[in-house]
Amino acid sequence: MSQDPEVASFIAGMVSLGFIAAAMFFIQFYRETKDRFFLYFTAAFVLFAINQSVPIAWHIDADDQAPIYLGRLAGYVLIIIAVAQKNLA
């Protein structure tokens, strides 16, 4: 089943917008509390947004997208670090 590239671009843009909105909420919480936990989450969601939009913006085929997902891995690592630091403190 083939997906229309314009629909895929629209969906990727909407998902990226959702990630950026979440990052904006976390940066607001960071400004109020000065807790690094929220800063880590902000960085993770920015990485997720970049990871979602880069393949569409650069017209990268689905077969060649494997290295791009290292950004998603980095985002998850940031979340794990944030939770671990919060629980160990």
N, C-alpha and C positions, 0 to 999 in steps of 0.2 A: 504494500500500500504506500503510495507516494504522497508526500505532503506538499502543498503549495508553498513555495519559498516566501511569498509575501505573508502568508498566515503564520509561518514559523517565525519570521522576523517580528511580526506584531506580538506574538505570544512571548518571545524572548525579551522584547522591550518592556512588556507589562511585568514580567517576572523581575527584570532588572530594576524597574521602578519600585516594585515592592521591597526589594532588598535595600535600595537607597532610602526608602521611607523608614524601614526598620533601623537603618544606621543613623538616621536623623533623630529618631526617638532615643537611641542609646547615647548619642552625643549630648542630647539635652539632659539625660539623667546623669551623665558624667559631669556636666557643668554644674549641676545642682549639688552633687555629692562628692565630687573629686575622687571617686572610687575607680581604680584602674580596671576593675572588672568590666565596667561599661565601656571603657576605651578599647579593651580587647574585643568585645562584641561588636563595637563600631567598625574596627578594622576588619573583622571577619566578614561582616555583611557587605562592606565595600569590596572585598575580594570576591565574594559571591556574585555581586553585581557585575564586576569586571569579567569574571569567568563566564557569566551568562551572555554578555554582549559582545565579547571579542570574536567568537566564531562567526557571528552574523555580520559584524562590521567588516571583518577581513575576508569574508566569503570563504571560510575554511570548510572543506568537505567533512562529512561525518566520519569518514575513515581516518582522517588526519587530526582529529581533535583530542587524541589521547594525552599529549603533553599539556594541553590547556587545562586539563582537570587537576593538574598539580596545584593550581590556584585554589580549587575547592578543598583539596587536602590541607593546604596551608590554613585556610579558614577554619576547618575543623580542629586543627592542631591549636590554633589560637583560642578556640572555645574551650578545649580541654585544659589548656594552660590556665585560662581564667578561672575555671571551676576548681581546678586543683589548688591554685594559689588562695582562692577564697576559703576553701575548706581546710587548708593546712595552716592558715593564719590564726 
